[in-house]
Amino acid sequence: MARVDKFKVVVFDFSGEEAIGQAFADEVFRVFRRQHPEMEIISLNTNKDVAQMISRAQSLFDSLEENR
């Protein structure tokens, strides 16, 4: 994620990836997103498992934001 904060839109292409770890999903789609709300993060070519892991992290982010 080095220097990613220099961009306004970040695209992750998960082509060929069968899975991602919970820590990665949480770091990118919850922690990083909270630290950089002005950035748009786009996920492409996710399979069911990857999409589910991203969705979990995003759901946690959304629920924490609602409680702020």
C-alpha distances in whole Angstrom, upper triangle without the diagonal:
4,6,5,8,10,11,14,13,10,12,11,14,15,18,20,18,20,18,15,15,16,13,11,12,13,10,8,12,14,12,9,12,14,13,12,15,16,13,14,12,14,15,17,19,19,22,24,22,18,20,21,18,16,20,20,17,18,21,20,18,21,24,23,22,26,27,26
4,6,8,9,11,14,14,12,14,14,17,18,21,23,21,24,22,19,19,19,17,14,16,16,13,12,15,17,14,11,14,16,14,13,17,17,15,16,15,17,18,20,23,22,25,27,26,22,23,25,22,20,23,24,20,21,25,24,21,24,27,25,25,29,29,28
4,5,6,8,12,12,11,14,15,18,20,22,24,23,26,24,21,22,22,20,17,18,18,15,13,16,18,16,12,14,16,14,12,16,15,13,15,14,17,18,20,23,24,27,29,27,24,25,27,24,21,24,25,22,22,26,25,22,25,28,26,25,29,30,28
4,5,6,9,9,7,10,11,15,17,20,22,21,23,22,19,20,20,18,15,16,16,13,11,13,15,14,10,11,14,12,10,13,12,10,11,10,13,15,17,20,20,24,26,25,21,21,23,21,18,21,22,19,19,22,22,19,22,25,23,22,26,27,26
4,5,8,9,9,12,14,17,20,23,25,24,26,24,21,22,21,19,16,17,17,14,12,14,15,13,9,10,12,10,7,11,10,8,11,11,14,16,19,22,23,26,28,27,23,23,25,22,19,22,23,19,19,22,22,18,21,24,22,20,24,25,23
4,7,9,10,13,15,19,21,24,26,25,28,27,24,25,25,23,20,20,20,17,15,17,18,17,13,14,16,13,10,13,11,9,12,13,16,18,20,24,24,28,30,29,25,25,28,25,22,25,26,23,22,25,25,22,24,27,25,24,27,29,26
4,6,7,10,13,16,19,22,24,24,27,25,23,24,24,22,19,19,20,17,14,16,17,17,13,13,15,14,10,12,10,7,9,10,12,15,17,21,22,26,27,27,23,23,26,24,20,23,24,21,20,24,24,21,22,26,25,23,26,28,26
4,7,10,13,16,20,22,25,24,27,26,23,25,24,23,20,19,20,18,15,15,17,17,13,12,14,13,9,10,7,5,6,9,11,14,17,20,21,25,27,27,23,22,25,23,20,21,23,20,19,22,23,19,20,24,23,21,24,26,24
4,7,10,13,16,19,22,21,24,23,21,22,22,22,18,17,18,17,13,13,16,16,13,11,15,14,11,11,9,6,5,6,7,11,13,17,18,21,23,24,20,19,22,21,17,19,21,19,17,20,21,18,19,23,23,21,23,26,25
4,7,10,13,15,19,18,20,19,17,19,19,19,15,14,16,14,11,11,14,15,11,11,14,14,11,12,11,7,6,5,6,9,11,14,15,19,21,21,17,17,19,18,15,17,19,17,16,19,20,18,19,23,22,21,24,26,25
4,6,10,12,15,15,18,17,15,18,19,18,15,14,16,15,11,12,15,17,14,13,17,17,15,15,14,11,8,6,5,6,7,11,12,16,18,18,15,14,17,17,13,16,19,17,16,19,21,19,20,23,24,23,25,28,27
4,6,9,12,11,14,13,12,14,16,16,12,11,14,14,10,11,15,16,14,13,17,18,16,17,17,13,11,8,6,5,6,9,9,13,15,15,11,12,15,14,11,14,17,15,15,18,20,18,20,23,23,23,26,28,28
4,6,9,9,12,13,12,15,17,18,14,13,17,17,13,14,18,19,17,17,21,22,20,20,20,17,14,11,8,6,5,6,8,11,14,14,11,12,15,15,13,16,18,17,17,20,22,21,23,26,26,26,28,31,31
4,6,5,8,9,9,13,15,16,13,12,16,16,14,14,18,19,18,18,22,23,21,22,23,19,16,13,11,7,6,5,5,8,11,11,8,10,13,12,11,14,17,16,17,20,21,21,22,25,26,26,29,31,31
4,6,8,11,12,16,18,19,16,16,19,20,17,18,22,23,22,22,25,26,25,26,26,22,19,16,13,10,8,5,7,8,12,13,10,12,15,15,15,17,20,20,20,23,25,24,26,29,30,30,32,34,35
4,6,9,11,15,18,19,17,17,20,21,19,20,23,25,24,24,28,28,27,28,29,25,23,19,17,13,11,8,9,9,12,12,11,13,16,16,16,19,21,21,22,24,26,26,28,30,31,32,34,36,37
4,6,7,11,14,16,13,13,17,18,16,17,20,22,21,22,25,26,25,26,27,24,21,18,16,12,11,9,8,8,11,10,8,11,13,12,13,16,18,18,19,22,23,23,25,27,28,29,31,33,34
4,7,10,13,16,14,14,17,19,17,18,21,23,22,23,26,27,27,28,29,26,23,20,18,14,13,10,8,7,9,7,7,10,12,11,13,15,17,17,19,21,22,23,25,27,28,29,31,33,34
4,7,10,12,11,10,14,15,15,15,18,19,20,20,23,25,25,25,27,24,22,18,17,13,14,12,9,8,9,6,5,9,10,8,10,13,14,14,16,18,19,20,22,24,25,26,28,30,31
4,7,8,7,7,10,12,11,12,14,16,16,17,20,21,21,23,24,21,20,16,15,12,13,13,10,10,11,8,6,9,10,7,9,12,12,12,14,16,17,18,20,22,22,24,26,27,28
4,5,5,6,9,10,11,12,13,14,15,17,19,20,21,22,25,22,21,17,17,15,17,16,13,14,14,10,9,12,11,8,10,13,11,11,14,16,15,17,20,21,21,23,25,26,27
4,5,5,6,8,10,10,11,12,14,15,17,18,20,21,23,21,20,17,18,15,18,18,15,15,14,11,10,12,10,6,8,11,9,8,12,13,12,14,17,17,17,19,22,22,23
4,6,5,6,9,10,10,10,12,14,15,16,18,19,22,20,20,17,18,16,19,20,17,18,18,14,13,14,14,10,11,13,11,9,13,15,13,14,17,18,17,19,22,22,23
4,5,5,6,8,10,10,10,12,14,15,16,18,20,18,17,14,15,13,16,17,14,16,16,14,11,13,13,9,9,13,12,9,12,15,14,14,17,19,18,20,23,23,24
4,6,5,6,8,9,10,11,13,15,15,16,19,16,15,12,13,11,14,15,12,14,14,12,9,10,10,6,6,9,8,6,9,11,11,11,14,16,16,17,20,21,21
4,6,5,5,6,8,9,11,12,14,15,18,16,16,13,15,14,17,19,16,17,17,15,12,13,12,9,8,10,8,5,8,10,9,9,12,14,13,14,17,18,18
4,6,6,5,6,8,10,10,12,14,16,14,15,12,15,14,18,19,17,19,20,17,14,15,15,12,10,13,12,8,10,13,12,11,14,16,14,16,19,20,19
4,6,6,5,6,9,10,10,12,14,12,11,9,11,11,14,17,15,17,18,16,13,13,14,11,9,12,12,8,9,13,12,11,14,16,15,16,19,20,20
4,6,6,6,8,10,10,11,13,11,10,8,10,10,14,16,14,16,16,15,12,11,12,10,7,9,9,6,6,9,9,8,10,13,13,13,16,18,18
4,6,5,6,9,10,10,13,12,12,11,13,14,17,20,18,20,19,18,15,14,14,11,9,10,9,6,6,9,7,5,9,11,9,10,13,14,14
4,5,5,6,9,10,13,13,14,12,15,16,20,22,20,22,22,20,18,17,17,14,12,14,13,9,10,12,10,8,11,13,11,12,15,16,15
4,5,5,6,8,11,9,11,10,13,14,18,21,19,22,23,21,18,18,18,15,13,15,15,11,11,14,13,10,13,16,14,14,17,18,17
4,5,5,6,8,7,8,8,11,13,17,20,19,21,22,21,17,16,17,15,12,13,14,10,9,12,12,8,10,13,12,11,15,16,15
4,6,6,9,10,11,11,15,17,21,23,22,25,24,23,20,19,19,17,15,15,15,11,10,13,11,8,10,12,10,9,12,13,12
4,6,9,9,12,12,16,18,22,25,24,27,27,25,22,22,22,20,17,18,18,14,14,16,15,11,14,16,13,12,16,16,14
4,5,6,9,10,14,16,20,23,23,26,26,25,22,21,22,20,17,18,19,15,14,17,16,12,14,17,15,13,17,18,16
4,5,8,10,13,16,20,23,22,26,26,25,22,21,22,20,17,17,18,15,13,15,15,11,12,15,14,11,14,16,14
4,7,10,13,16,20,23,23,27,27,27,24,22,24,22,19,20,21,18,16,18,18,15,15,18,17,15,17,20,17
4,6,10,13,16,20,20,23,25,24,21,20,21,20,16,18,19,16,14,18,18,15,15,19,18,16,19,21,19
4,6,10,13,17,17,20,22,22,18,17,19,18,14,15,18,15,13,16,17,14,15,18,18,16,19,22,21
4,7,10,14,14,17,18,18,15,14,16,15,11,13,15,13,11,15,16,13,14,18,18,17,19,22,21
4,7,10,11,14,16,17,13,12,15,14,11,12,15,14,12,15,17,15,16,20,20,19,22,24,24
4,7,7,11,13,13,10,9,12,12,9,11,14,13,12,15,17,16,17,20,21,21,23,26,26
4,6,9,12,13,10,9,13,14,11,13,17,16,15,18,20,20,20,24,25,24,26,29,29
4,7,10,11,9,9,13,14,12,14,17,17,17,20,22,22,23,25,27,27,29,31,32
4,7,8,6,6,9,10,9,11,14,15,15,17,19,19,20,23,24,25,26,29,30
4,6,5,6,8,10,11,12,14,16,16,18,20,21,22,24,26,27,28,30,32
4,6,5,6,9,10,10,12,14,15,16,18,20,20,22,24,25,26,29,30
4,5,5,6,9,10,11,13,14,15,17,19,20,21,23,25,26,28,29
4,5,5,6,9,10,11,12,14,16,17,18,20,22,23,24,26,28
4,6,5,6,9,10,10,12,14,15,16,18,20,21,22,24,26
4,5,5,6,9,10,10,12,14,15,16,18,20,21,23,25
4,5,5,7,9,10,11,13,14,16,17,19,20,22,23
4,5,5,6,9,10,11,12,14,15,16,18,20,21
4,5,5,6,9,10,10,12,14,15,16,18,20
4,5,5,6,9,10,11,12,14,15,17,19
4,5,5,6,9,10,11,12,14,16,17
4,5,5,6,9,10,10,12,14,15
4,5,5,6,9,10,11,13,14
4,5,5,6,9,10,11,13
4,6,5,6,9,10,11
4,5,5,6,9,10
4,5,5,7,9
4,5,5,7
4,5,5
4,6
4
